[in-house]
């Protein structure tokens, strides 16, 4: 092998290693829940609309919110934890249609 081909081989190996490291580091960043701004210009507006819908379905104070990908409906759901007294309910609204698709006591999902 010539010195030039040896340098090229090492450079390509370094680039490939760097690319794999970047890919591995980005994996945790591909979560399926979003703050709203991460899903386009209308993400925050969808969360705002969901904040109007959720208390109608389960009156109380919203303690948590997220925009997430879920099966069913449009695939994008506004999810809220709504607290009333000691009870917390999970309310989900389809982000596109605005329809309530989930309203249940918070806890582990049933299979």
C-alpha positions in Angstrom: 0.0 0.0 0.0 1.3 3.4 -0.8 1.4 6.2 1.8 -1.4 8.1 0.0 -3.8 5.1 0.0 -3.0 4.5 3.6 -3.9 8.1 4.5 -7.1 7.8 2.5 -8.0 4.5 4.2 -7.5 6.0 7.7 -9.5 9.1 6.8 -12.4 7.0 5.5 -12.3 4.9 8.6 -12.3 8.0 10.8 -15.3 9.5 8.9 -17.2 6.2 9.2 -16.5 6.0 12.9 -17.6 9.6 13.4 -20.8 9.0 11.4 -21.6 5.9 13.5 -21.0 7.9 16.7 -23.3 10.6 15.6 -26.0 8.1 14.7 -25.7 6.4 18.1 -25.9 9.7 19.9 -29.0 10.9 17.9 -31.0 7.7 18.7 -32.2 9.0 22.2 -33.2 12.3 20.5 -35.8 10.7 18.3 -38.3 10.4 21.1 -41.9 10.2 20.1 -43.2 12.9 22.4 -42.8 16.6 21.6 -43.1 19.9 23.3 -45.1 21.2 20.3 -42.6 23.3 18.4 -40.9 20.1 17.2 -43.8 19.0 15.0 -44.0 22.0 12.8 -45.4 25.5 12.9 -48.8 24.3 14.2 -47.6 22.2 17.1 -48.0 24.8 19.8 -51.4 25.7 18.3 -52.5 22.1 18.6 -51.5 21.9 22.2 -53.3 25.2 22.9 -56.5 23.8 21.3 -56.0 20.6 23.3 -55.8 22.6 26.5 -59.3 23.9 25.8 -60.7 20.4 25.0 -59.1 18.4 27.9 -60.8 20.2 30.8 -64.2 19.8 29.1 -63.6 16.0 29.0 -62.2 15.9 32.6 -62.6 19.1 34.6 -59.6 20.0 36.7 -56.1 21.5 36.4 -53.7 20.4 33.7 -50.5 19.3 35.3 -48.7 17.8 32.3 -49.0 18.0 28.6 -47.2 16.6 25.5 -47.8 16.1 21.8 -47.0 12.5 20.9 -47.3 10.0 18.1 -49.9 7.4 18.9 -51.7 4.8 16.8 -55.2 5.7 15.7 -56.7 8.9 14.4 -54.3 11.2 12.7 -51.4 9.6 14.6 -50.6 12.8 16.5 -52.2 13.2 19.9 -52.3 15.9 22.5 -52.0 14.2 25.9 -52.8 15.8 29.2 -52.7 14.9 32.9 -55.7 16.5 34.5 -55.8 16.7 38.3 -59.0 17.1 40.3 -58.6 16.6 44.0 -56.5 13.4 44.5 -57.5 12.0 41.1 -55.4 12.4 37.9 -56.9 11.5 34.6 -55.1 11.1 31.3 -57.0 12.8 28.5 -55.9 12.5 24.9 -57.2 14.5 22.0 -56.5 13.8 18.3 -54.3 16.7 17.2 -55.9 17.0 13.8 -59.6 16.4 14.5 -59.7 17.8 18.1 -61.8 14.8 19.2 -61.2 13.2 22.6 -59.7 9.7 22.0 -58.7 8.9 25.6 -60.1 9.7 29.0 -59.1 7.4 31.8 -57.5 7.3 35.2 -53.8 7.8 34.9 -51.7 4.7 35.5 -50.3 1.7 33.6 -51.9 1.1 30.2 -54.0 -2.0 29.9 -52.9 -4.5 27.3 
